[in-house]
């Protein structure tokens, strides 16, 4: 009887964990093409959408204060160049048109693409 309770509770926990995960779009990184990172989005209701993030690599940003010795060791006397997000474009699965926005989190963009 105790084994039956254990198996039942374990199955209930696994089922509830899977049901929560089914409501969230899955985001897959498809790589970098020049200055654009491409994501494929698998929507919970079925179908695929796309999200692209275009970067601007020309901005020089100092992410945190570090000593000059560390900067020289990392970059060979150059300051680190970090990409900044220029725009996020969403290609939804519905009949809506593609649209771009200046900044958006990838998870929010995936949810918007699956609407």
HELIX and SHEET records of a PDB file:
HELIX    1   1 UNK A    2  UNK A   21  1                                  20    
HELIX    2   2 UNK A   68  UNK A   75  1                                   8    
HELIX    3   3 UNK A  106  UNK A  114  1                                   9    
SHEET    1   A 5 UNK A  26  UNK A  33  0                                        
SHEET    2   A 5 UNK A  36  UNK A  42 -1                                        
SHEET    3   A 5 UNK A  48  UNK A  56 -1                                        
SHEET    4   A 5 UNK A  84  UNK A  91 -1                                        
SHEET    5   A 5 UNK A  99  UNK A 101 -1                                        
END                                                                             
